[in-house]
Amino acid sequence: MKIFFLENTSVIFNSSDRYDNKIRGGESVLINLSENLAKLGHDVCVFNNCYKDKEIINSVTWQKISLLKNNLINNKCDIAITQADANLLKLVKSKNNFLLSHSVQTIEKFIRKKQIISFIKFKPKVIVASDYHWTTRSFITSMYGKIRLFWSVDNIFISEALNSSIPPKKAIFTTRPDRNLKKLIKIWNQKIYPFAKDSFLYVTPPYEIKDEDINIKLRTLGNQKILLNNLKNTRVMLVPGHKGEIFCIAAQEAAEMCIPIVTFGIGALSERVEHNKTGFIAKNDDEFAMYSLKLLNDEKIWNKFRNNLFELRGKKTWLESAKKLEHFLLNE
């Protein structure tokens, strides 16, 4: 099949940038799904704001989306998959259309983004990332059908050799600061640090460290390889969750690095953790602190959870997600 991916954000990138810090969840999904569909033998082309008019990387053709906008290229394909924007489907002539969703799309937001006319005209099925995402995508914004896939992570998080020794008492928060970082820091200052004074919490900038923030440090924002090294030396991920978190690739990266997670399970975080096996899902601030302290202070519990995570490592891959998507595409 000839498959077109359509993406029109201001980020200039192609798959050679996969480890760059400008690549966020949506871009990572596009890169990995396109490459793995190409591995399955499909003719895959990504149209976006890339560097060159045409460049082939890992069997995927990357072309500037302006070529479609200016009618400078054949726009016919079997499958068109647009990145969050139904309006891009007007650029191609496709037998079947799909929309990759990366957010909780309320009806108000759907109307504000001016996608309704294109959505009705091109009738895309919506690709969602979790059970939570499935339930929050309303009938109106997915009236032509929904497909649930599992987002995986870049292969370096799956294939990297893990340290054999127990890491230092370091907790980490790697998702966006607006996703309940302030709540986490309050719990750390009041309920975790006082009982684990040799522990440190590394958080994502931007955040201005205050006088009352003890043993809290800003982690270095860099490429994925820097993040990989940070995770290798981390004992626990503390991530409250957020209603806008439709998957949380950051939590999946930690899981693949065999790092137990403590969360409130808000959004899709409850799907990233199996309670009392790969991490803890807390009901309140006191439980969150208690579970965090268990993993920071009790090496026996930490080892048990790490071994459980190791048994699951590498079971969820982008190739498996691509095969599931291929099944849907072939049966359209």
Buried (B, 14 or more C-beta within 10 A) or exposed (E): BBBBBBBBBEBEBBBBBBBEEEBEBBBBBBBBBBBBBBBBEBBBBBBBBBEEEEBEBBBBBBBBBEBBEEEEBEBEBBBBBBBBBBBBBBBBEBEBBBBBBBBBBEEEEBEEBEBBEBBEEBBBBBBBBBEBBBEBBEEEBBEBEBBEBBBBBBBBBBEBEBEEEEBEBBBBBBBBBEBBBEBBBEBBBEBBBEEBEEBBBBBBEEBEEEEEBBBBEEBEEEBBEBBBEBBBEBBBBBBBBBEBBBBBBBBBBBBBBBBBBBBBBBBBBBBBBBEEBBBBBBEEBEBBBBBBBBBBBEEEBBEBBBEBBEEBBEEBBBBBBBBBBBEBBEEE
